[in-house]
Amino acid sequence: MRKNILMTTFALLVAVGAMAQDGFHKIGVGAEIGLPMGDFGKAYNSGFGATGKVYYGLNENANITGTLGYIRFGLDGGPDVSGHMGMVPIMFGYHHDFDGLYIEPQLGLVALSSKIDMSGFGGSSSATEVSLSLGGGYSTGEWDFGLRYQIVSNANFLGARIAYNFSI
C-alpha cells in the first residue's frame, strides 16, 4: 500500500510539473539533512536524503508547493545493534516570498519504515503518520536554502535543504 501511495504521488508531481500550465513555474531538486530531536535524537543519528518540489504560483510572491522525497536516519546503537529508519515525506504547503526570504508551512503524510538487528535477532515495521512542517529560508537565483522543524509523531527533526530550482 505504501509503495502505491508513493508511486501515485510521484506520478502526480511529475505530471503536474510536466504540464507546466499557467501557475506552474518551477521544479526544485534538493539534498536534505535531518537532525533528530527529543527522544528520536536519543535513538537515531543524523539523516540524509533528497527531495523534489513543484511550485504552483498563485501570484508573484505566493506558491502552493508539493514535496516528495526520502530521508534515512541511522540507528545510534552499540556494536551489536544496527538499523535505520526511512521517511518518505509527501507534503503540501504554502510558500510566501518576501524578496528572497520566505516562509513555508507544510502539511501531509510521512511513510515510515524501520529495521533493527540485535545480535542476529531483528525486525522491521512501517507506518504512515500525519506530519506538520514549519519552515522558511532564502532563495537567490535558482538556489534555495531552507530550514524547517518537521513534526512526525515521535520522530521529530530539524531539517535543512539545499536545492536547485528549474524554471518551466
Secondary structure, 3 states (H helix, E strand, C coil): CHHHHHHHHHHHHHHHHHHCCCCEEEEEEEEEEEEECHHHHHHEEEEEEEEEEEEEECCCCEEEEEEEEEEEEEECCCCCEEEEEEEEEEEEEEEEEECCEEECCEEEEEEEEEEEEECCEEEEEEEEEEEEEEEEEEEECCEEEEEEEEEECCCCEEEEEEEEEEEC
